[in-house]
Amino acid sequence: MQSNGHIEFSSIKNHFDVSPSIRLVCGNNAPLVIGFFFYAFKAKDRIAIPESNLVSELTQYIEDINETYKTSFEKHAGHYIEYWTHENQRFLRKYYDPTGDEPLFELTYDSERVLEWIIELGKQGFVGTESRFLMIIDMLRKLVSESSQDPEVRLANLEQQKMQIEEEIQKLKENKSPQILTTTQTKERFEIINTEARKLVTDFRLVEQNFREIANELKKKQFSEILAKGKVLGFALNSAEELDNSDQGRSFQAFYEFLRSDSLQEELKTLVNKTLDIEEIIEMLKSKADSGGNALRRLEFNLLDAAQRVASSNRLFTEQIRRLLHEKNVEEAKYVHDLIREVKSLALENGPINENNFVEFEDRVQLGFPLERPLWSPNDSVRFEAESLEVNEGSLLDSLVLEKLASQFNVDKEELIRRIDLMLDKRGMISLKQILLEFPPEKGLAEIIAYLSLATGHYNTAISSEKSDLVKVKVCQSLTDSENKMFYNVKIPSVVFLPAS
């Protein structure tokens, strides 16, 4: 909690009391734990490690540390791993993959944060101030432009970008050498990209952890004898809705849909490969003991894997809700079964059936059960078949009839009148078929009926009872232009709109 820009003492104390990150940094064996986490997970760019591999690697790591630094870490590797996984520590997370029997271990979000902090502490060399400043300026420009409701602001920004692009195109057409990044600028930008990519993968741990915490809280409430099933289910649904509607939830869903795009994955892979082929980057990675090239090359896989883990945690949450509902149904079925068994038992206790067990009535007993009535169901919606609209003698084109029929649909008649007037101004007279060719009907048969209603009541028209026209009507208004085959033909009267006399 903050007050006047400062973090309060109680908030700081609470962090030191409960934060796994601070507990990890302040622990007596912090160098061993953090060093091994780097060695096992980060140096080898791994997210999850099977238990047997983790125990084997930790055993070898402890032997090397004891021999090199004359330390005395004597406990078995399995003991350390169990301790780091305990609820009171939460440095590692243990779980089972559906495809295997051996438990897997991965770093928790709190451990990931500590490793990121250690990486930042260990950075040496130049600080990429220029690249970070330009990145801030660019983000500020986009924030101001894209958050403004004034179209002039957005237009001015786009015009500026257009001018810069046109200037660069003109220079290239004049065979002038393009302005490229210096070696320092290239290194700066690569460091920023590498750092942000690593942090992005780390941040997924927090989203995944939030889903798991809700699922665990649901389990606790489910097994509580105090809360009813309805309240537990209400908590589950409210929690899911709250997480989905949170800034974090909406951001993740947008990112996840974006990341699943095949074209984006291909573009990401191409950009990474081209980046790692830049000469300055190649030399930079060769000179670094801890190369970040492999981590960047695996960025696509790591992002997809991390996003999939978050989605799996969400599925775990929904599965918990499904089980809750299923268990309630099982309990109700068991209760009904017990009642039936009790009735049978009482019937057997009363002995064989005889005439004294029955009561005679002169008329049939009328029984009424409130729950025997069927549930309400909506009426069938009206459907119009693709049949021809024939012209017959009588009142088929009666203006009043067509007016009532057209009023049943949401058709903008003002727009239809505007179209008819526009065509009449151009040609003097126009047929309904020509209007429909110029402005294809978007509301199907309802729009054609509206045209006929206007023809019989609002305009000077000539309607033939002998001739007819065939027009195409789209089956569904949501179809795209690539689905033009989804049309049906409708035969309509030959209607000609004439200029006003």
N, C-alpha and C positions, 0 to 999 in steps of 0.2 A: 504494500500500500504506500502511496506517495502523498506527501503533504508539502505544498509550496515548492515543488520541484525537488524535494529531498525524500529519500526512502526512510521510512520510520524505523526506529530501533526494533519494534516488535516484529516487523516484516523481516528484517535482517536476521534476528534471532530465530525466527521460524524457519528461514532457509537453512541455517546452520543445524537446526534440530532435525529437519525432515528431508532435506535435499540429498538425493543419492550422489549428485555431482560433487557437492562439497564434501560429502562423506568419503568419496573416492579420492579426492585430492588430499584430504587431511589424514587419510589412513596411514598406519605405520608401514604398510607394505605397498604404498602408492607407486614407487618406482617399479616394483615387480609387476604389479597389476597393469599399469598404463603401458609399460614397456612390452609386456607380453601381448596386450591387445593390439598394439601397433604391429608387432611381429607376426601375429597370427591372422589378423583381419586386414589391416590397411596395407602392409607391405606386400601381401599376396592378393590384395584386392578381392577379398571374399566377404560375403554377407552372412552366410550360415555355414557352420562346421559340424560334422558328425561328432558324437561324443568320443568315440574311439580315437579319432584323429586329434581332437582337442587334447585329450589326456596324454597321448603320445608326444605331441609337440610341446606341451607344458612341461612334461618330465624332462625332455631334452633341454628345454630352455632353462629350467632351474639348475640342471647340472652344469651348463655352461656359465651361468651367472655365479654359482658357488665357486667354480674353479677360477674364473677370471677375477672376481672382485672379493674373494675370500669371505663370502657371506655364508649364512647358515640357515637357508630355507630347507628344512628337513621333512616337512609334512608331504604326504602323498599328493600327487597332482589332482586326483579325484576329490580330495578334501578341499583344496582351494577352489575348485570349480563349483562344488556344492555350496560352499560359503558365499561365493560371488553371486550365485543364483538365488540365494535365500531372499525371502520377502523383505527382510530387514536391510538388505544391501542393494539388491536390484542393479547389479553391474552387468549381468548377463541374463538373457531370457532363454528358458528351455521350453521346447515344444516338439511335437511329433508331426512329421510330414505324412499326409495321407498315403503316400506311395511307398513308405518304408517303415520298418519297425524300430530303427535306432533313433534315439532323440537327437535333435539338432540344437545348436546354441548360436545365438546372435547377440550383438551388442544392443543394449537398451539406448533409448534416446539420451538419457543422462550421461552414459558413458561416451556416446558419440560427441556430445557437447564438450566434454573434457578433452577428448582427443583433438577436436577442432581448436580449442583454446591453446593446447600445447603446441600445435602446429603454428599458430599465430605467434606464440612466444619465441619459437625457434627460428622464425624467418630472419634472414640477414640479407645484406646487399641493398640495392636501391629500393626506394618506395615509389610505386607508380602513381605519383600525384597528378600528373597531367591526364592520364587515361581516366582516373577516377573522377577528376573535375569535369572532363568532357562528358563522361557518362551521366553525371549529375545534371549538367546543363541540358543534355538531350532528354533526360527523363522529365525535367522541369518543363521543357517546351511541350512535350507530349501531354503532360498533366494539365497544363494551362489550356492547350488547344482542344484536347479531346474531352475535357470536363466542362467546357463552356457551352451554353445553349445558344450563344450568338453565332450565327453562320458566318458573319464577317470575320470573326477571329479565326475560325477554322479555314476560311478561304484565304486569308492573308498568310497563314502558315503554309498552306499547300502551294500558294503562288511563290513563296520564298524557296520552297523545296524545288519547285519546277524550274525556277531561275537558276539555281545551283546545278541542277541536272543538265539543263540546256547549255550552260557554260562549259561543263565538263565534256559534253558531247561535241561541242564546237571545237574545243582544244584537241580532242582525239581526231576529228575530221581534218584538222590542220596539221596532222602528224606530229603534234607536240607530245613529248613524253608525259605520261600520266604521273600525277603526284602520288608517291607511295609512302608507306610508313617507314620511319627510320628503324634501325635495329632496336633501339631503346623502346620506341613506341610499340613495336611488335611484341617484345618481351613483356611490357607492361600489360598489354591487352590479353596476352595468353595467361598471365598470372591471375588476372581478374576472372577470366573465363573458367580457369581450372578451379579457383577458390569457390566461385558461385555454384559451379556444377557439383562440387563435393558437398557444399552446404545444402543444396537442393535435395540430394539423396538422403542426407542426414535428417532433414526436416520431415521426411516421410515417416520417420520413426515416431514422431509426436502424433501425427494423424492416426497412425495405426494403434498407438498406445491409447488414444482417446476412445476408439471403438472397443478395444479390449476392456478398458475400465468400465464402460457402460455395460458390456456383457457380464462382467464379473459382479457388478453391482446388482444386475438383474437376477443373477443366481442367488445372491445373498437374500434378496427380497423374496424370491420364489420359495426358498426353504424356510423362511420365517413363518412361524405359526400365527403371528399377530396380524399380518396383512392378508387380505382376501385376494383371490386370484384376479378379480377385476381391477383392484388397485395396482397389482404387480404389472398386469397387462397395460394399464393406463400409464404407468411409469415408463414402460418399454416404448410405447408409441410416442409419448411426449419427448423422451430422450432422443429417439431417432429423428423426429421432426426438428427438434432443437438443433441437433448436430448438422442435419442437412441444410437448415436455413441459416446457420452461422456463416460468418465470412470465410472461415477456414473450410467448412463443408462445401460451400458454393464454389470457392476457388479450386478445391480439389476436383470436384465433378467436372468443371470446365476444363481443367488441365488434363484429366483422365480421358475425356472425349477427344481432346485435341491430340493427345499423345497416341491414341489408337489409330490415327490417320496413317494409312500406308504411305501416302505421298510425303507426309511430314517425317516419318521414320527414314525414308529414303534420302530426303534432303539433309536430315541430321547426320546420317552416316556419311554422305558425300562431303558435307562441310567439315566434319571431324577429320576425314582422311586428307582433305586438301590442306587443312590447318597443320597437321602433323608432317606434311611434305614441304612446308616452308623451310627454307635453308636456315634462317635464324632460329627457328623453333627446334630443328634437328640438333644444331650445335648447342643450344641451351639445354636440351634434355640430356645430351651426352655428358655435359659438364656437371650435372646434378647427380648426387649419389642416390637420392630418392626420386626417381623419374615419375613425372605425372602423366607421361604419354599414354601408358597402358590404361590408367584410370580414365582418361578422357576418351580413349578408343572404346572402352567398355561402358561409356556413359549411357548409350541407348539401352543396352541390356540392363544396367543397374536401375535406370529410371522405370523401365517396364516391370522389372522384378519388384521394385519397391512399391509401385502403384498397384501391382497385382496383390501384394501382401495386404495393402490397405483394403482393397476390394474383398479379399478373403476374410479379413477381420469383420467387415460389414456383413458378409454372408454368415459368419459365425453368430453375429448378433441377431439376424433375422431367423436363423435356425433355432436360436434359443426361444424366440417368440413362438415359432411353429411347435416346438416341443411343449411349450407351456399350454398352448391350446389343445394339443393332442392329449396331454396328460389329464386335462379337465374333462375331455370327452371320455377318456378311459374310466375316470372316476365316476362319471355319471352312468356309464354303461354298467359298471360294477354295482352301483347302488340299485339300479333297476333289476339287475340279475338277482341280487340279494332279496329284494322284495318279492320277486316271483317265487324264489325258493321258499321264502317264509309262508306265502299263501299256499303253496303245495303242501308244506309241512302241516299247516293247520287243517287243511282238507283231509289229509290222511289221519290225523288225530281224531277227527269226528266220526270215523268209521265208515262202513258202506252206505251208499245212498239209498234212501227209502222215501215213501210218499210223504212222510212228515217233514221232509226237508224242503218241500215246495209250497208255494202259496199260489192259488188260482185266482185269475182275474177274469171278469166277464168280457172285457174288451182288451184290445192290444195296448200294451203300455207304451206311451209316447215318451221317449227319452230325448232330452236336449242337452248337448254338450257345447259349451262356448267355444272350445278349441277345435270342433269338428268342421267349422267353416273354413273354406279354402282361403289362402292368402290372396290379397289383391294383386291383380296383374293388369298392366296397361293395355288399352285397346290397340288392336293392330293399326299401324300407321297406313295411311292411304298411299298406294303405289299406282303409278300410271304406266301402263304397258306401251311399248313402241308400236302403236297401231296407227293406221292412216287417219288423218282428219279429213273426212269426206265432206263434200258440199251437197246438201240435200235441200229439197224444198221444205220450207217450214221456218222454224225459229232457231236453227243452229247458230246463225250469225246475228241473232237478236242482240242488240247492244246491252240491254239490261242483264241478260243471261251471261254474256261474256264479261261484263263489269263485275258481277258477283264472283265468277270463277277466277278472274285475274286478281281480285282482292284477297284470295286465299294464300297468295305467295308474296314474298318480300321482293318485289320488283320496283325499281326506281322509275316511275313513269315520266318524271321530269327529264331524266336522261334520254328516254326513248323519244320524247317530243323534240328534244334538242337535236337528236340524230335525224329525225324525219325532216325537220325544218332546214337543217344543213343540206340534206340531199335535194330538197325541193329548190333551195336557192341556187344550187349548182346546175340542175338539169330541168327544172320546170315541172316535170312530173317523174315519178319514180315508182317502181313496183316494190312490193314487200320482199320479194326474192332478192332484188338488188340490194335492198337495205341490209338484209341478213347476210349477204355476201360481203358487204363493206364492213358491217359490224356483227361478227359471228355471235350468236346468242350465248351468253354466259350462264343463264339460269334455266337452260333447257326449254322444255315445253311451256313452262310458266311464262317465259319472256315472249314466246310466240303468241300465246293467248292474250297477253297484254297489248301487243301490237294490233291484234284483231279487234280488241276492245276499243282502242283509239281509232281504228279505221271506221268503226261503225258509229262513233259518237262524237269525235272531235275534228274530223277532217272530211273534206270533199273527196270521195273515193269512188272508184268503179270496181265492183266486185262481180266476177263472172261465175255463174252457176254451172257452166259447162267446162271451163278450163281449170286446171289446177297446176301447182308448182311443187317440185320435190326439193326439199332443203335438208341439209345435214344438221343434226343436233348432237352435241357432245353428251356422252353418257353421264360423266361425273365432272363437276365443275373444277375438281382439284387435279385433273389430268394435265400432264405437261404436253408441250407441242410435239414431243417425240413419240407420243402415243396417239397419233391422229387416227389410227385404225379403230379406236374405241368410239365410233359414232354410229348413230342409227338414222335412217331416212324417215322423214315425216312429210306426208302429202298435205298441202294446205291449199285453200282457195286462192285463185289468182286475184290479187288485190293490187290496184294501182292508185297511188295517192296523187291527186290533182291539185294544181294551185288554187288558191282561194278565188272564188268568182267575185 
